[in-house]
Amino acid sequence: MKVLIIMSISFFVLLSTLFYVSNLNIVKNIKQQENNELENSIELVHDLIQEKIDSLNRTTEDWAPWDDMYNFVKKPNQDFIDSNLDPSTASNLQLNLLAIVVNDKILVLKAYDYTTKQNIEETNIVEKDLKRYITRLKNGDNINDLKSGVITINNQPMLISIRPITDSARKAPEAGMLIMGRYLDRNVTDSIEKLTKGTLTVAEVKEYKGTLGDNFKLTNITPLNNNEIEINYYMNDLFFNKSFNIEFRSNRNSYNQGWQYLKFFIIFFIVSLLIVSIVCNELLKRFIIKPLEKINSAVNIIDINNMLDMRVDEKGNDEFTILSKGINSMLDRIDRANKRVIESENQLKVVIDAASAGFWDWDIKNDKLNLNYRTMEMLGYGNEDKITSIDAWKNLIHKEDKMYSINTVNSSIVNISNTILLEHRLLTKDSGYKWFLIQGKTIEKIDGDSARVTGIITDLTDKKLSEEELKYLTYYDTLTGLFNRGYYETISNNLNTKAKLPVTIIVADVNGLKIINDTFGHAAGDKLLIEISKILRKACGENAIISRLGGDEFSIIIEGSNENIVKDIFETIKNLCNETQVNSLTISVALGYSTKHNETEDIHEIAKMAEERMYRNKLLEKRSSRNSTISSLSKMLFEKSYETEEHAIRMFKICEKIGKKISVTSAQLDELNLLAKLHDIGKVAIPDNILNKPGKLTEDEFEIMKTHTQIGYRIAIELVDLRHIAYDILCHHENFDGSGYPNALKDNAIPFLARIMRIVDSFDVMVSGRPYKLPMTRQDAIDELLKYSGKYYDPELVRLFIEVNKELE
């Protein structure tokens, strides 16, 4: 069998080499010869077209320096036209166009169908097209100037010849231009095709292909099928501003003939190779394979247990006799070793019974499975339960492990020297599936016993659980369930050497995590990170490797990606973020990516570039993110508490009056406006049951309520647009005598704007009321301010406030 395989492989290798060499040399030469023939044909086409142009040139050479023509131009008359420019003349000269131009104007224009010897009456399009060329057709000072080539008339390529009109002596001054033209149509191409034995098509191309002169430019040679091939070249028009594509199609006779010779050669080679292979195979069978089969038959009769005294015949004096002697020597050693195995086996059984590990023994021939009490105990079975066959044992194996376990055992049975070492799950009686280590070895016994497999079994459940837990902690982020930095670094190093290119790394950074942590606590921040991880999984798909690198930074690795895929992922992430809120705040993520296109690029440099792009994106979106956060926090405050936007507006109007009265700067007025809206922003983190309690707060509840100034400070200090009022937010509940919170500041140690806000806020709360307190009259509220002036409030600012209040009334 092996010889047959080797010969077959050799046959296919030789055949493949033949095809490779044929394609490399013979086929290439066939194609080259065909291309040369085509290029010769297209050169002939070019020469024939040029010959048509030359024919026109000879005609204009006869007509232009003609005295009658010269006199006609000087004194036009109908008799000359009727006599000389009639359809019969055009047919003889094979003309489609005859024009006489004088002083850039068309004196005579005749369009013919020379095949039918008729004038074409509708010459408007021809005249319009010809006028576009008149200025450029104007000849120079030399009356013998000739211009000829191809132009476009009526959307068709036309061969044209132009000469100045003069007398027969060529001494008179130029009187005009004579233009004769012939369409490059089927009338012309049919004659060319007869000579070239191909099919010719001429078409104008939109794009000008450059000055080619007499050396036309081949563009491409394209086989259309096995019987026809196409070649193209460009021909420029008379003024080099348009090009015409000459398409020539020809039969592939030489190509097909070459292929026929090649096919005959390949078939002859294959048949010869088959004959040689068959002869070699027969010789191998007779002199090598049959002697080996004879030795094999003798070896197969020998039974290690029953007929170990039999030996292979050693007659002869060749290599096979040496092999037979080696086999007999091996059988002698097996006989001795078998006796030692029996002794060791008996000793091993004693040791196994005394150990805590389980013991199993499988009689393969009789399909009897023997399990000791310890094995049954580990599986949760008692003395009354029986597992006595290998099929019963297979039924206990977890379905995911069954094929692997059976294949491992079967491979060990085939080769006696192999040991069994496998881990799989077994179904216990009461505890579900547990992990076990199965160790064993296939052995041969003598004295009538059949082949069997024996070994030990150990419970690995606790070890497996520890390994899984350790593996999870090593490679996974415990909060989000994504991969962690350790796994990311491991996989990125591997991508440097082998990866499905292109590989894209996306870096994502969560905006506003610190604000949420400071405002709502780390539980809310954890919730934000979990939501982000869900968004990334959903947007990037199952094949993406998503890792949390730490804090608010994530990395995504996508193999086999392109820029369109990344753009779709970016857009999906942005959309999902806009649809998701954590504690009423919309999630915002800054993103950056970079792609590795070839193996020479360092994946760590790609990651660094993605991170840099992310930071640039973060800077671009930072302002928008801050504004969105401020708007969201303000909306939450108005929705959650009794603070309203109207309350903020009223407060600012009073603050503005006070500010103008004491001539504060415009910047301070802007700060007062922000303070009026956001001085209580920290209340968004106060529990609703405390913030909106209708009755009086308990001492513990009030301590929680007081933290809103510190929370508001932490929020503001994280937002650049609020950072300048952060300290005022912190101090707007400080009392003038030092009895306030959170820092017990007094007098001028309290920020000026915070002192104003303390008065204005208290007054508006008193006159507006709260669920736990009825509203006061404005006079009662003023009396209350005066009562606590110098204690809670700055006395001078109270005086100013009262003056402003009167003005507002």
N, C-alpha and C positions, 0 to 999 in steps of 0.2 A: 504493500500500500504506500509506504514511504517513498519507495523507488518511483512509483507511478506519480506521486505528488511532485517529486523533484523533477522528473522528466516533463511533467505538465508545466511547472513553473518555468523551466528552462525554455520550453516551447514558446510560452507567452512572452518571456523576456526577449527572445530572439525576434519574435513577431513584432513586438513593440519597437524594438530597435530598427527593424526593417521599415516600419511605418514612419518612424522619426526621421531616419536618414532619407527616405523617399520624399517626405514632406520638405526636409531641409534643403535638398539639392534638386531632385528631379522635378518636383511640383513647382519649386521656385523658378527653375529654368523654363518650365512650360509657360508659367505666367509671364515671365520676363519676355519670352519670345512673342507671346500674344500681345503684350504691351508695345513691343517694338513695331509689330505689324500695324497695330492701331495708330501709333504715332506716325508711321509712314503714310497711313491712309489719310490722317487728318492733315498732314503736310500737303498731300495731294489735293485734298479739299481746298486748303488755303490757296494753293497754286491755281486751281481751277477758278476760284472766286476772283483771284487777282487777274486771271486771264480774261474773265468777263469784263472787269474794270478796264483792262488794257484795250479790249475790243471797243468799249465806249470812247476811250481816249483817241483811238484811231479815227472813229467817226467824227468826233468834234474837231479833230485836226484837219479833216477834209472840209468841214462845213464852216468853221469859224473864220479862216482866212479866204473867204469867197467874195468876190466882188459883188455878186448879186445880193448876197446877204448884207454886205456892208452898205450897199445902196438902199436896200430895204429899210435898214435901221435909220439911215439918214432921212429917207422919205417913205414911210410905211404905206403899203397899198395892199388891197385884198387879193389882187391877182397873184402876188408872190405867195401869199398864205395858201390860196387854193391850189396853186401849182406844186408847191414844194413841201407844205406842212400838212398834207392830207394823211388819212389813216393808212393808205397803201404804202406811203413812204415809211411811216412808223412801223408797219408790219415787216417791211424789208429790213429795216434797221433794228427791229426788235426793241422798240422804245415804248416805255410807259409814260414818259414825261419829256416835253420839249418846251423850253422857256427862253425868251429873249428879254434881258433886263437892261434897261438904259437909265442911267442916273438913279440907281437904287429903286427904280420903279419897273414893274412887270409890263413890258410892251406886248408880248405875246405869251400865252400860256395854253399849252395843248396837253391834254391827258388822253392816253390811248389805252385800249385793250387790243394789243397788237395780234393776239391770237384770233380775234374775230374781225380785225381790220375795221374797228369802229372807234369814233371819238367818245370820250366819257364827258357828257354834258355838264354834270354837276362837279365843278372844279373848285367849289368854295373851300373845302377842307384842304385840298392840295395847295391852293393859293395861300391860304392862311399859314400852313406849315412852311411853305417856301419863303414867305415874307420874313419869317423868323431868322432865316439864314442869309438874306440878301446882303445886309451890311457886312457880314463876315465873309461873304463870297466875293466881295469886291477885290479885284486883282491889283497887283502892284504896278510899278512903272514899266516893267518888262512886258511887252505885248505878247510874248511867247509863253507867259506864265500858264501853267496848267494846275488845276486842283481836281483831285479825284479821290473817291473813297466811298464811305457808307454814311447816309443820313437817314432820318426817320420822316417819312411822308405818309400821312393818313394812317399813322400807327403801324407802319410796316417799314422794314429796312429796305432802303433803295440804294443801288449802286449808281453813282453819279459822276459825271465828268464836266468840268467847267473850263472854258477858254475865252479869252478876250476876242471880240469880233473886230477884224481889220481887213484890209484888202489883201489880194493874193500875193502882193509883193512884200507884205508885212511891214510896209513903211508908213502907212497912214496911221494916225492916232487911234487909239482904242475907241470904238463907237458904242460898245456895250459888252454884255456877257452872254455867251451861248451856254445853256444848261441842257444836258441830255441825261435822262435817267432810266433805269430799268429795275423794276422791283426784284428783290432777292426772294422770289416766291417759287411755287412748284414748277413753273415753266423753266426756271433756272436750275433749281435743285434736282429736278428729275434728270436733267442731262448729266449733272455731277454724280448722282447716285448710280447711273448706268456705268460710269467709269470706275467708281470706287466700290461698287457692289455692296453699298450700305444704305442706310436711311438717314437723311439729313434734315434737321430742323433748326431754324434761325429765330431767335427771340431777343427782344431788347431787355436788358436788365436795368433795374432802378439805380443801382450803385455804380458809379464810374470806377473802372478797374485800373486806371493809370495808362501812361503812354507805353505802347508796346512796339510800335513801328512794324517792321517786317517780321520781327521775331515774335510770333504769336505765343500766347501763354496757356499751356495746358493747366486745367484746374483739377480734374480728377478723372480716374478711370473706374467705372462702376459696373461689375457684373450684374446683369438683371436676372438671369437664370442660367441654366446649363447651356443654352443655345444662343444667347444673345448678350452682348456687352455694349456699354455706352461710354463715350469719351466726350469731354467738353473742353472748349477753349474760348477765350474772349477775343473779340475783334473790336477795336475802337472806331468811333465814327470820324468823319472828316475833320472835325474840330476838337477831338479828344475831350468831349464833355459827356459823351454817352458811350456805352459799351453794348455789344451784342454777343449773346451766348450762342455759339455754334455747337449744336448737339448732334453727334454722329453715332449711329447704332450699326453694329456689324455682327455677322454670324461668327460663332466661336469654333470654326472648323479645326484650326490648328490646335486649339486647346483640347477639344474633344478627342482628336486623334492622339495627342500626347497621353491623355488619360487612358485611352484604350491600350496603348503600349504598356503603361504602368500597371494597369490591372492584370494584363497577361503575365507580366513579370512577377507580381505578388502571388497570383494563383499558382504559378509554376513553383515558386519558392515554398509556399505552404505545402503543396503536394509532396515535394521532395523531402521536406522536413518531417512530414507525417510518416513517409516510408522509412526514413532513417530511424525515427522513434520506435516504430513497430518492431523493426529488426533488433534494435538494442534491447527492447523490453523482453523479447523472446529469449535472447541470449542470457539476460539477467535471471529470468525464471529458471532456465535450465541449469545454470552453473552456480547460482547463489541462493535464490529463493527456495527452491525445492530442498536442498540440503538443510537449510535453516528450518523449514517446516518439519522435516523428519526429526531434527533435534527437539523441536518444540513439542511434537506429539509424544516423544519419549518422556519429556519433563512433565507434561500434563498428567501422565499416568501415575506419577509419584504422589502419594498422599503422606503428608508429614506425620499424620497420626497413625496411619494403618500400614503404609507400604514404604517407609523411609529406607528400607534396605535395598530397594531397587536402584539401578544405576543406568546411565546413558551409554549406548554402544560406542566404543572408542576405536573402531576399525578405521584403517586408512592412514595417510601420512600428509594431510594438508591442514589448512587453517581451521577447518571444522573439527578435526580430531583434537587439536589443541583446545578448542572451545569446549568440547565434550569432557576432556580431562578436568578443565576448570570447574565445570558444573558438578562433576562427581566429587571433587575436593570440597566444594561448597556444601554439598549435601552431608558430607561427613561432619563438617563443623556445625551444621544445623542440628544434627542428631545429638551432638554433645551439648549444645546450648539449650536444647529443648528440655533436657533433663534438669539443667540448672534452673530453668524458668519455673518448673513445677515446684521445686523446693522453695524458691523465692515467693511464689504465689501463696503458698500455705502460710509462710511467715507474715506476708503482707496482710492477709485476712485477719490474723490475730491482732495486728497493730491497728487496723481500721476499726475493728469492733470496739477497741478501747478508746478511740479518739472521739472528739465531739463532732467531727465532720460525718456526713452521711456516706453510705456506701451503696453502690449500685452495680449490678452485674447483668449483662444481657446475653443470653444464649441465642445467637443469630439464627442458627438452623431451625431450632424448635420454637423460636419467637417466645422465649420465656424471660421475663424481667424479674430480677430479684432485688428488692430494696430492703435495707436493714431498718431496724426500729427507729434509728436517729433520723434517717431520711423521711420516714413517714411522719415523725414527730414535727420536723421542720415544715412539712406541708400541711400540718394540722389534722392528720388522719390517725385513727386508732387501730387497734389490732383487728377490729371487725372489717375495716376497709381494705380493699384489695386493688393493687395496681400491678398486674402480672404480665402485661403485654406492652410491646413498644407502641402500638396504636393508642392504648389507654394513656401512655405517657405523652404522646404527641398531642392528644386532646387537651392536655394541661398547658401546653406552650402558647404564649400570647401570639395572636395571628400575625403581628408585625415581625416577630422573631422566628416564626416557624420555618420558613424557607431557608433562612441563614443557618439555623440549627441543624436541620436535616441534611443540608449540603455539606456542612462541616463533618458530621458523623459519617456520612457516606464516603467522603474522600479519605477518611481515616481507615475505614474498613477495607477499601481497595488496596491501600499501601500499609502493610503490617508495621512498618517502622514509624508511622505517624502517630503522634499523640493527639488527644482531643483536649482542646482548651477553648471554652466558649462561655459567654455570659448571656443569659436570657431570662425572661420573666415566666414564672410558672403560677398557675392558678391554685391557690391554697383552698382549704375547705371553708374557712370562715373569714379570712383576712384579705380576700381579693388577690390580686397579683403581687408577687414579691420577686426580687432579683436574686438569682442564684449563680454561683460559679460552678461549672461542670468541668471536671478534669477526668481524663481517662486515657486508656490505651487499648488498641486492638491486639489480641494475642491468639496464639494457636496452642491447643492442648492435644496431648496424645492419649493413648489407651482408650480410644472410643469416644472421647468427648468432642463435640462440634466446636467450630470457631465461636468466639464470644468477645465482647467488649466489656471492660470493667474499669471502675474509677471511683472518685469521691465527689461529693456535692457539698457546697458551702453557702450559707445564707449571706448575701451581699446587700440586703435592703438598706441597712443603716449607712453603709459606706456609699451607696449610690445616692442616697438623699443628701449626704454631706457633699459629695462631688458636684451634684446639680446646684446646690445652694452656693457653693464656692464658685462654680462656673458663672452663675448668674451675677454674683457680686463682682466678679472679675470683669465681665464684659457688658453688663447692663446698668443703666441708671435706675435706681430703685424708685424714684418719684414718677418718672414718665414712662418707664418700661422701654425706652429707646436704648440703643447702644451708648456706652460711655466713652470718655476720652481714650481710655486704654485700648478698647477695641478699635476705635477710629485710627489710632496711631499704628496698630498692627496691620489693619487692612490697607491703610494708605501706603505703608512700606511695601506691601505685596503688589500694589498697583504700579509701583515704580518699575517692576520687572515684567509683570504679565498682567494684561488687562484687555478687555474688549474695547478697543478705541473706536470713537473718541470717548474720553471720560470727563465728565463735568463735575466740578465741586461747587456747591452752593453754600454760602455762609449766611445764616439768618441771625439777627440780633433783635431781641424783644425790646420795644420802646416802653418806658414807663414802669418797669418792674419795681424799681426802688420806691416810686411814689405809691404804688399799690401796697407794697410791704409796709411802708411807713404809715399809710393812711388806714388800711384795713387789716393789717397784720400779715404775718408770713403764710398763714393758711390761705388767704386770698391770693398771695403771690404764687403759692404752690398750685392753686387752682388755675391761675393764668398760664403757668408753664405746662400743665396737663392739657389745657385747651389748645395751646400752641402745638404740642406734640400730636394731638388728634388732627389738627389742620394740616400739618406737614405730611402725616401718613396718608390722609385722604387726597391731598394734592399731588403727591409724588408717586403714589402707587406702590405695589408690593415689591418691585425689583429694586427700589431705591434703598440705599444704606443710610439710615438717619441716625445721627449721634448727637447727644447733648454733651457739649464740650465743657460745660460748667457754667453756673450762674444763669445768664440769660442768652447764652450763645449756643447755636446749633449748627451742625454741618450735615450736608446731604451729598452723597456720592451716587452718581448715575452713570452706568456704563452704556456705551453704544448710543449716546444721546446726540442731538444736534441743537442748533440755536432756536429753532422753532419750538421744540419740545420744552426747552428751558423757559421761553417766553410764555408758553401756555401754563407752565407750572407757576411762574411768577404771578400771572394774572389770577389763577385759581387761588393762590395763597392770599393775595390782596382781597379778593372777593369774599373768601371765607372769613378773613379777619374782620372785614366791614360788617359781616352778618353776625359776628360773635361778640358778646359783651361779658365782662367779668366785673361784678359789683357795679353794673350800669356803665362801665367804662369800655369803649370800643378798643379792641386789640389792635395794636400797630406793630409792624415788623419791618426792619430795614434788611434789604437783601443785596447780595452781590454774588457774581459767579465768574468762573474762568474754566476753560476747556483745554484738556491735553489731547493734542491731535496726533502726536507721534511719540515713539518710545524714547527718543533722546531727551524729551522734556522731563524735568524733575517735578514729580507730583507735589512736593512740598512748596516749590516756587509757584505752582498753579494755585495751591491753597492760599498762599500769601497774597497773590494777586486778587483772588476772590474776596479775601478779607479786606484788602484795600478798597476794592470797589464797593463793598458793603458799607465801609465807613464813609465813603463819599456819598453814597445813597442816604446814609443816616443823617449826614450834615444837610443834605438837600431837603429831607423830610422833617427835620427836627422842628422847624418853626411851625409847620402844619400840624405836627404831632402835639406840640405844646398848646397851640390854639385849640385843637380838638379836646385835649385833656382839660384845659381851663373851662371850655364850654360845657363839657360833660359834668365836671364837678359842680359848676354853677347850677346846671339843670337839676342835678341830684339834690343840691342843697334846697332849691326852691320846692322840689317835689317831696322831699323827705321831711322838712321842718316847716315851722310857721313863718320862716323868712320868705319874703316874696320880692319879686323884682320891683314892685311899686314901693315897698319898704326901702329898698336900696336907692331908688330914684329920689324919694323924699329926703332921705338922709343926705344925699349928695347935694341937693339944692340948699339945704341948711349949711352944710360944710362949705359950699362954694361961697355963700354970703359971708360966712365968718372969715374965710380965707381972703376974700377981696377986701373986707373991712380992715384986716390987719396986713394987707398987701403981701400975701404969700406969692411965691413964684408960680408960673404956669406948670412947671414940673410937679410942684407940690399939689396943685389942684388935680392933676392927673392921678397922683398917688391917692388923694382923697376919694376920687371917683372909684378907683379899684378897691380901696378899703371899704367904701360904702357897699360894694357888691360882694366882696369876698372876705370880710373880716371874720365871719363865722364859718369859713369853708371847712374847718376842722370838724364841724358837726356831722359831716357825711359819714364819719367813722363811728359816731355814737349810736348805740343800739336804739331802735325805734321806741321800745317800751320805756326808755328813759327820756329820750328827746321829746316825745309827744305825750308824756304822762300828764293827765289832767290835774292831778293833785300835787301836793308838795313832795319834793324829792327827799329820800332818806339820806342819811349822812354818807353812806357808801355810794349811792347813786349820784350824789352831788360831786363826790370825788372823781367819779368817772366823767361827769359832765365837764368838770374843770379842765380835763385833758384836751378839750377841743382846741384850746389856744396853742398847745404844743404840737398837736397833730397838724393844725393849719400852718404853723411855722415850718414843719418838715415838708409839707406839700409845696409851699411857696419857695423855699430855699432850693428845691429841685427844679423849679421852672424859671428859666432866665427872665421871662416877662413879669414874674411876680417876686423875684428875688429882692428887689429894692424895697418892698413893703413887708417882707417876711418878719422883720423885727417888730414892726407896728402891729401885725396880726398877733404876734406872741404877747404883746404888752397891752392890748386894748381892754383888758379886765384888771389892770393894775389900778389901785386907789391912790389918791393924792397923799394920804397919810401913811402909806406903806402897808395897808391891811389887805391889799388885793392879791391876785395870783397871776402867774405861777411863781414869780421871783421876789414878791414883796418890795417892788421898787416904790420910791416916793419922790414927791416934788418934781424937779426938773430932770431927774434920772429917768423918768418916764418919757418916751419919745413924744414930741410935740403933737404929731398927727394922731397918735394913739390917745392923747388926752382929749383932743377934739372929738374923736370917735366915741370915747367913753360917755361924753355928755349927750351927743346927738343920738346915739343908739339907745341910751336909757330913756330919753325923752320920747322917742318914737314908740318904744315898747309900752311906755306908760299910757300914751294917748290912744294907741291902737289896741291894747289889750292882748291877752293870751288866754287859752282855754282854762288855765288855772287862776286867772286874774282879770277882773273887769276893767275896761278902759276908764281912764281919768279924763276930767276936763283939762283943757290946755293950761288954765290957771292953777289947778291943783298940781299938775305936773311941774309947772315952774316953781311952785311953792316947795315941792319935793326936792328940786334941784338946789334951791336956796338953803333948804334945811341941811343938806349934806355937802354944801359948798365948803371946801377946805378939808373935808373928810374923804369923800369919794372923788370929788371933782375939783379941778383947778378953779379957784375963785375968780380969777381974771377972765378965764374963758367962759365961766357961767355968766358973768356980767355981759360979755360980748354976745353970748347966745341969746340972752333975754332981749337985748336990743334988736338983734336980727329977727327974732321971733315976732316982735311987735311990727317990724317992717313987713314980714310975710303975711300978717293978719290983714 
